[in-house]
Amino acid sequence: MKPLLEVTRLNKQIGTLHLQDISFTLEPGYIFGLIGRNGAGKTSLIRTLLNLYRKDSGSIVVNGCPMDTMEHEAKDQIGFVLDEFLFEEKMSISANGKYFGAAYSKYDHELFLKFCARFGLDPKKKTGHLSKGQNTRFQLAFALSHQAKLFIMDEPAAGLDPLFRRELTDYMQELVEDGTRSVLFSTHLTADLDRISDYIALLDRGQMYFCMDKEDLLERYVLLKGTREEICALHSPKIIAAVHEPFGSTALAEYPEPSLAEGLVSVRPSIAELLFYLRKGGCIL
């Protein structure tokens, strides 16, 4: 089965931000989480993947369709949930579905209305009057109604209450269950990455610091805990960062040899802890 998304050596200059040499592949059946601080380039990357920003170089291929030469066929297979609202705010939910659905070869209005009912949306309501949560539900219902294969979401859980955040991540997992669809989403909420992501990419200053299987990523790094004296005595290129606090000291190590951890407490970091220590070590902003 071919990848649903192939990005190869993608470059894009947007003001002072430069997306540099970004490459990754997303196979069907997986959830890909993109994390990074505000200004790291997450939204710019997503807009470039959707061809809302024209790339400077590199390639983007959606389910075998190059965005350069088969843009309509590529976008026909993408469902999006964006923070920026691209629909008509003065039209109703139902009217928006019909109007924008005409651009997709497999749009099914009855299916759209069924998803609206499932998500608790009134089809007669103007989209300009939707709350943040309703906006997300509407975009998700529309994406599902044209049988998208690749779902691209930019901070879909930002500003949502905890209950709907949990519902949204459940929907995302449901999307990939049959192994034919995939989700790429950006977030600054590390708990969502810990919970549902199969792959995690860290974007920092327009560059991908890492892009890895989540389990491999969490096995790559280890937190070593001990006294200040014990941590200060560690001398190895494997040590990335050390943090000293009143209640103890901690070092972040990458693929440490067993001897390095002798006499220390060794634990696997959560995504939030990993980012904290990478920042402390000056690896990322």
N, C-alpha and C positions, 0 to 999 in steps of 0.2 A: 504493500500500500504506500503510495507516494505521500510525502509530507504535505500538510495543509498550508504551511508557511515556511518559505525559505528566504532568508535575508542574507545577502552576501556583500561584504565590504561596503556597507551603506555609509555615505557621507552627506551631511547637510549643514550649511552655515546659516544660522538665524541670528542676526545681530552679533552679540558677543559669544553666543553659544555655538559650539561646533560639535555636531554628532560625528564621531570619528571611527571609521573602519569597523562598523558594527555588523557582526555575523552571528546568526543562530538559526536553528531549524526546529520546527514544532510539528511533531507527528500527531496523527489522529488519536483521540482518546485521552489527552493530557491537559492539565491546567498549568499555565506558565505565568508565574508571578514576577512582575517587574517592580523593583523597589528603588528608592532614591529620595534624597531630600528635595524640597521645593527648589526649583531652578536647576536640578540635575539634568533635565532634558527628557523626562518621562512623557509629558504631553507632546512635546515637539516630535519625539520618536513616533508616538502613536499617530499623530497627524501626518507624518511622513509616510508611515506604513499604509495609511488610508489614501494617500496621494492628495491630501488636502494641502500639504506642502510638497512641492516638486523637489525630489532629491537632486543633489549635485552629481553624485556618481553612485555606482553599485547597482544591485538588483533586488527586486522584491517579486516573489513568485507565490501566488495563492492557488493551491491545489493544481499545480501545473500550468497556471495562466500567468505569464509575465505581466506585471502592472504596466510596463512600458508599451507593449503592443496589444494587450488584451485587457485593457482597463475595465471595460463593461463586464466582461466575463468574470474577471477577478472580483470586482465589487458585488457581483450578483451572488457570490458565495459568502460574503461577509455580513455579519450582524454586528451593530455597534451600540454601545452605551457610553455616551460622552457627557462630560460636565457642561460643555457648551451645547446649547439646544439648537439643532439644525432644522427643526420642523416649524410649521406655521402656527404661531401662538394664537392667532385670531380664529383658527378653525377648530372644530371639535376633534376629539380623539378619533372617531370613526371616519370623519372626512379626511383627516391626515393620513389614516391608513390607506384609504382608497387612492388619494392623490399621489403619495410617495410610493405606494405599492405598485403603481403602474410601471415603475422603473425596474422591477424585478420580475424575472421570467416565471418564478414559482410562487408568487404572492397569492395567498388564499385569504380573502376577507372574512369568510365565515370562521376560519381558524383563528384569525386575529381577534375577532369578537369573543371567541371561546377563551382565549388567553386573557383578554381584558376582564372577562367575568371571573376567571380563576384568580387574577391579581386584584380583584375588587375595584376595577375602574369603571366609571360611567362613560360609555361611548359618546354621550351627548355633551360631555363637559369640554369646555375650551382648554386646549393644552396650556395656554398662558396662565391658567388658574391652578395648575397642578403644583403640589408640594414637591419637595426634593425626592421623597420616597415614591410618590406617584409618577413623577417624571421618569425615574429609573424603571419602574414597573412598565410604563408605557413603551419605552424604548426596547425593553426586553421582550414584551409581547409582540412588537413589530418585527424584531429580529427573528423571533421564532416562527412568525407567520409566513416568511418567505423561504423557509427551510435552509437557513444559513448553515454552513459547515464550520466556519471560523468566526468566533465571537471575540471582538476586541473591545475592551472596556477600560475607560480612563477614570481612575479613582471612583468606581461605582458605589462604594460604601461610604464615601466622605459625607459627613453631615447627616447620616442616617441614624435612627435610634437603634440601640443594641438588638432589639427583637427583629427588625427588618434586616439588619446586617446579617444576622444568623440565617434568616430565610433566604437572603440573596446568595450566600455562600452555598446553601443547600441546593438552590436552583442551579448554580454553576456546576456543582458535582453531578447533578442530575443530567445536565447537558452532555457530559462526556461518558456517561455510563455505557452507552451502546458501542463505544469505540469508534464512532464515525465522525465525531465533532471534537473540537478543541476550543479552549478559552485562553486568551492572553489578556491579563488585566494588570493595571498599575495600581499601586497602593503605597501608603506610608504606614499602614496598620499591620505591624508584624504578626499579630495574632492570627490574622486571616491567612498569611503565608504559611505559618506553622500548621494551620488546620487543614488547608485544602490543596496547596500547591504541590505539583510533582516536580517542577523545575523552578529555580529561582535565579533571576539575573539582577545584579546590582549595577545601576547606572550612576556614575559620578562624574561631574564636569563633562558630560557628553560622551564619556567612554564607558564601556562595560568592564567593570572591575572583575566580575566573575559571572559565569552563566553555567549552572551545574544542576544535576539531579539533586533534589533536596537532601536525600539520605547521604549521598556522597559528600555533599557540602558540609553537613554536620559531622561527618567522620573526618573531614580534612582538618578541622580545628578542634583544639582541646583547651579548656581552662584549667590552669594549674593554680591551686590555692595553698597558701602557707603563710608563715610569718613574713614580715618585711625583710628580715635578714635572709630568709630562705629564697625569697623571690629575687632579691638584689644579687644573690650569689649565682643566679642562673646566667651563664654566658654561652649563648648559642645563636646562630643565625635563624634558628627555628622560632625564636621568641619575637613576636610582632609588636606586642604592647605589654606594659606592666602598669598596674594601677594600685596605689597604696592608700588604704583607708584606715581609720582608727580601729576597726574591728577585724582587720586582716588585709592581706595583699593577694592580688590575682595577676597572673600572666596569661596572655593568649599565645598559644603556640600552634604552628602549622606542621602537621605530620611529625610530631616530636618522636625521637627515639625513646624506647622504654626507660633507658637510664636517666633521661632528663627529668622524668616524673617521680623518681625514687624518693620516698619520704614525703611526697606532696599528695594532696587530694586532687584527683583528676576527674573532671566532669565534662560532658558534651554541652556546648552552649545552645541556648535557644537562638532564634533569628535575631531577636531584640538584643540579646547579650552580645552576639557576634558583631552586630553593627556598632554597638557601644564601644567595644574594645578596638575595632578597626579604626574608629574615629579617634580614640585616645592615642592610638599608635601613629596617627597622621596619615594612614593609608587612604582614607576618604575624608571628605569635608564633614 
